[in-house]
Amino acid sequence: MMSALFPTYARWDITPVKAKGSKLIDSDGKEYLDFISGIAVCNLGHCHPKVVSSVEEQMKKLWHVSNLFQIEGQEQVAEQLVDHSVGDYVFFCNSGAEANEAAIKLARKSTGKHHIVSLTNSFHGRTLGSMAATGQDKIHQGFGPLLTEFTYIEMNDSEALKNTVTEKTAAIMVEIIQGEGGIRLMSDEYAESLKTVCEQFGCLLIVDEVQTGIGRTGTAFAYEQLGLSPDIITVAKGLGNGFPVGALIGKERLKDAFTPGSHGSTFGGNPLAMAAAKAVLTEVFKPELLESVQEKGEWFKAELEKKLGDSKIVEEVRGKGLMLGIACHIEVAPIIKACIENGLLVLPAGPKVLRILPPLVATKSELVRACEILLTVFQEIEQKQSVII
């Protein structure tokens, strides 16, 4: 049957029909260990009872009224985000791309400057503004002239940073861990350079926490682990555990740039999204859950390094918390296919990096099972390809 959908996605031959926690079942009844989590979205696993209950309760009361009205849930979720970040004010939208679009607008309007520095291999979204901020040619191709005054530099190259930022720079836009760009981690030294340069030139620091935020790396936000204090933080993905919601968190001094009429979103911060986000943040921001993510992440990474350490295919295991990547000497497409056949869902982060994003609530036994499947798959692929490195 011909599809009525635009072919914008290279879809897998899997039709999910049911999921709970870390388990997903397809239309053929096959069960998978879902270590994609909707691409770092279902941080609390599929159909978390407290999120389901919160949304169901709100559905019976009120779905949508528009932002002409006071929406109580917005104040509650904004307070949760402010209490657990260095920000003071929150703007709600529907996705990470929208949050990053808002960040670009806020940076330019609040500073009166237009130049923004972002990083090669970054990913900030597919709207025209967020696409322009994304340092990957393949994302730009075919769309004509981009929004101007973006400069891309390599992450962890402090000299390039110092040589690129000027008095005309409005902001530097970064990810603490580049997700789509290959699970590349920002160094402590580079974080210090960011602080120095932002202070020297009076530019804003925007940290895109769309994939790393909401507990994914073992802290509420990944920037905490590098001692950074961003002016603007963007979040989405894990914020609603599958319900579409995004947010921009900004510091006090930016408040007057976003006055009535300067920005908006019809569905941003609607009551259903706020019900989901409130339940998610109540669970994720519990110290014991964040500590468990750190502990499980450290164990999982060490176990992968131990199990795959002798593989001729593997270059290194990298990442933090439960955002891990296995960098390989070969393209990972056949590895992903074999993992799927063995009941484990993982995804790429570029052609040669296997990305692993378990739910934050994944059990130790589920992590052990994932390690067993990965070991089996890597051994089989190595034997088939007779790889000589």
N, C-alpha and C positions, 0 to 999 in steps of 0.2 A: 504494500500500500504506500502511495506517495505521501510524504509528510507535508503538512501545511506550514511547517516551521522553517524559518531562515536557517541555513546550515552553518551557524556561527560556532557550534561546538562539535568537537571530534568525540562523539559519545561512545561509551563502552557498551557492549552487548549485555548489559545487566539492567533489569527493571526492578528496583527495590519496591517492596509492597508493605514491609513491616520492619520496625526496628525498636530496640530497647537497650539502653545502656551502650555497651560497646558492640552489640550484636546487630547484624542487619540480615534480613531474609529477602531473597528475590522471588520473582514470579514463578520460578521453577521449584521453589522450596529450599534452595541451597542457602546455607547459613555462612556468613562471613564475619570475621573479626574486623571491625571497621576502624582502621587506624589512619583514616583521612579526616573523619569527624566533620564532614561537610566543608573541608578545607579550613580547619581551625575554627569552626563555627560552633559545633555541638560540644562545647567544653565540658558540660555536665552530662554528656552522653545523650542518646536519643530518648525523647519522651520522659525527661526527668519529672517525677511526680509533682514536685513543688512548682515547677514552671508551668506544667499542664494545668494544675489546679488554679494557679493565679490567673492565667489567661482565660480559662473556662469561667471563672467567677466574674471577670471583667466583661466577657462577651454577653453575659446576661444583663449587664447594667448599661453599658455605653460603648460604642465602637469608635465613632468619629464625630467631631463637632467643628474642627478647624482651630487654628491658632488665634482666632479672634477672641477665644474664651480662655479663662483660667483653667488649666488642666492640672489637677492635683498631683497626678503621677509624675509629671515632669519635674515638679519641685522636689519630690521624694528621690527620684533617680539622680537628679542633678546634685543633690546633697550627698548621696552615696559616692558619686564620682569625685566631687570636690574633696570630700573627707579622706579619700584614699589616693589623692594626687596632689601635685603642686599648683593646680589650677584653682580659679575662683568662680568662673562662670561657665555655663554649658549651653551649647546650641544643639538641638536634636534634628537629625535628618534620617535618611533611610538606608544608607550604605556607606562603605568605606570611601568609594569614589566621591560621593557627595560631601563627606566629611573633609576630604582633602581639597576639594573644590572650594569649600568654605574657608579652609585654612589659607589657601592662596589669596582669596579675596580679602580676608581679614588682614593678612600680612601687608598686602599692597595698600589697602585703605588706611591702616593705622600708622604706617610709616611714611606714606606719601612717596615711596620708592617702588620700583617695579622689578628689579633684578633679583632672581632667586637662584641659589646654587643648590643643586641636588646631585645625586651620586649615580655613576654608571652601575648597571645591573639592578637598579632600583625598580620598584613597581608601586605606583600610587593610584592607578585606576585607568579607566578608558574613556572618560569624558574628555573634552578638548583640553581643559586646564590641567587635570590630573595626568592625562596622557603626555602633555608637554613636560610635566615634572618627572616623568618616568624616563630613566636613562637607558632605554633599550630601543635600538633602531627597529626591531621587528614589530614593536607596538606602534610605531609611527607610520610605517609604510602604507602608502595608498591614500592618506588623508589630507594631503596638501600641506600648505603652510601651517605650522603650529603656533600656539600662543608664544609670543616672543619674550626675550630676555631671561631665558633659562640657560645655565651653564652646568655641564656635567663633569664631575671629577671623580677619581677613584676613591673608594672608601679606604681609610687607614693610611692615606697619603697626606700627612700633615703639611708637607711643603706645598703641595698643590692647593691645599685649602688656604694657606697663608698668601699664596700668589694669585688667588682668584677672587677672594672676597675684598670688596672695596667699600668706600663710604656710600656708594650708590646701591649697595646690596640691601634688599629688604629683609631677606630671610635665608637661612640654610635649612634644607628639608632632608631628613634622614630617616632610615630605619635602623634600629639597634641590631636586629638580625634581618638580613635580606632574605625574605621567604622565597618569592618567585625567582630571585636572583641566585639561588643555590645554597641557602642556609649559610650565608657568610656573616661572621660576627664582627661587630665593631670592637676595636681594641681599647684598652684603658687609656693608652697614650693619645689616641685619636679623640676620645671623649674630652680629655684635658685640652687638646688643641681647639676643639669646638667652643669650649668655655672661654678660652683666651681670645679667640677671634671675634666671637659675638660681643664680648665686652669691649674689645678694641674698636670695633666699627659700629657698635650700636645696632646690630641687626638681630632679628628674632631667630630663635631656634624652634623649628617645627619638628616634632618627632611623630612619625607615622607608626602608631601602635595597633593598626588594624588587625594584623595577624599575631603580633607578639603580646598584645594587651589582654586584660581580663584573665590573669593568672597563668597564661600559657607557658611562661618561662620560669614560674615558681615564685614570682612576686606579682603584685597587682599589675604593675607595668614594668616593662623591661628596662626602661631608662634608669630606674632606681638602682640597678646593679652597677651602674657606671657613675653614680653620683651626679647625674645631670639634673637640671631644673628647667625643662622646656617652657617656652612662652606659650606654645600651642601644642596640644596633644590630640591626635585623631584616633578614634576607636570605632569599631563596628563588629563584624564577624561574631566573636564570642559574646558580645553584649546581649544578644537576644536568644542565644542558644538555638538559632534557626528561625526566629521571628525577625523579619527585616527591620533593622534599626542601626543607626550610626550616631555618632556624637563628636562634636568639637569641644575641647576643654581649653579655656584660655585664662590668662592671668588678668588681674584687676586692671592694669593699665591699658588693656585693649577694649574694655567695656564700651567706651564712648564711640568706637568705630563701627559697632554694630547696633545702630539705633533703628527705630521703626522704619521699615521700608528699605533698609540697606541689604537685607538678605531674608530669605524665607523658604518654607517648604510646606506644601499643602498637607502631606501626610506625616511630616516630621514630628515625632513626639506624641503620636496618637495614643489614646488610652490603652489599646491592646498591646502596642509595642512597649509602653511603659510598665504594664503589668508583667510582661515577660522579663524585661530588664531588671525590674526591682527584685524579682524572685532569683534571677541569676546572680546579681551582685550580692544579695544577702548570703547566698551559699558560697560563691567563689572567694569573697573577701574574708571568709573565716580563716584565722591564722592557721588552724590545724589543716585545712585543705591546702593552703599554699605551701605549708611545710611538707605535706605529703607529696606534692608535685615536685618539689626540690629533691626529696629523698628518692622517689621513684625514677625521676629523670636521671639522677646521678647513677643509680643502680643500672638502669636500662642502657645508658650510654656505655658504662664500663663493661656490661655483659656483651653488648654488640662488638665492642673493641676486642674483647677476649675471644668471642666465637668466630669473628671474621678477621682476626689479626693476621692469620696465615694465608688469607685469600689473595691470589694474584690479581683479582679483579678490583679489590678495594684499595683506595688511596688513603682515606681517613674517615672517621666518624666525627661529626661536629654538631654543635647546637647547644641549647640550654633548656633545662626543664623538660617538658614533653614536646619540644619542637626540635627534632633531630634530622640530620641528613647524613646519608652514606655516599660520600664522593667516590666515584668509580673511574676506572681507566677505560671503560667501554660505555656505550649508550645504555640507559637503564630500561628502555622500552621492553626488551624481552624478559628482564628481571621482574618488572611490574606484572607482565602477563602471567608469568609462572607463579608469582605470589597470589594473584587472583585465582588461578586454577587450584591453588592449595588452600584457599579460604581466607586469605589476608589481603585487605585493601590498603594499598599505599599509592603514592603518586610521585611524579617527577618534580624537580625544582631546577629546570634547565635540562639539557639532554643527558648529562652524566652524573646527576645527583638524585638519589632516591630520598624522597621526603616522607617522614613518619610523624604523624600528628594524632596520637591516641587521645581519647577523651581524658580529661584530667582525673576522672573517677575510675579509670581503668584499673583493674585489680592486678595484683602481683602475678597471679596465675595466668592472666591474659597477656601480660608482658612476657612471661616465660614462654608461652605458646607462640607469640610473635617471633621471639628469638629463634625458637626451634624451626619454624617455617622458613625464616630468612636464611638460616644456616643450610637447610636442605636445598633451598632454591639456589643459593650462591654456589654450593658444591656441584649441583647439577649443571648449572650454566657454565661453570669453569670446565667441567669435563666435556661438555658438548662443543664448546668453542676452542678448547685446547689453547687457552690464552697464554701467551708468553710475554711477560712484561720485562 
